[in-house]
């Protein structure tokens, strides 16, 4: 067999081996880049939702749904880009009050029952800042939508189905001071 024919076969085999290794590295790098992007983006999602919820009437469910959608950079319900399965359904908004224990220690408590309106919260806060009807803080987390009792982290799905990274995104909690909750005082 001529030497040129043997060399051509060797070159093809070497190219195939190098190409496979190169593609594995490329897909792995893209999967890790996606993971880093999503980990950073979910923190921004919770920050955006918390800031907006602190200024929005909590009794307006349409406004809260719009906050969730805008937090994931959308104007309609759907997924966060390149971050499946994270969607507006995963954005959980909680309202917190401050509880004062007998020893003087303070703790944040999620409110099981919200006041009737932001005005009612304002009245409760004026009368007693430690009232269970006084909304002091807003917390936003990204939770598994199927789990309504607790807040389990969402599992990221890689953009390449054959690459399994098993990244739990974390809940990315953000807590901000309630900023009026949409309450506007009427002029005297």
Secondary structure as GFF3:
##gff-version 3
##sequence-region A 1 188
A	DSSP	alpha_helix	3	53	.	.	.	ID=ss1
A	DSSP	alpha_helix	61	71	.	.	.	ID=ss2
A	DSSP	three_ten_helix	88	90	.	.	.	ID=ss3
A	DSSP	beta_strand	91	100	.	.	.	ID=ss4
A	DSSP	beta_strand	106	110	.	.	.	ID=ss5
A	DSSP	alpha_helix	118	127	.	.	.	ID=ss6
A	DSSP	beta_strand	137	142	.	.	.	ID=ss7
A	DSSP	beta_strand	174	177	.	.	.	ID=ss8
A	DSSP	three_ten_helix	180	182	.	.	.	ID=ss9
###
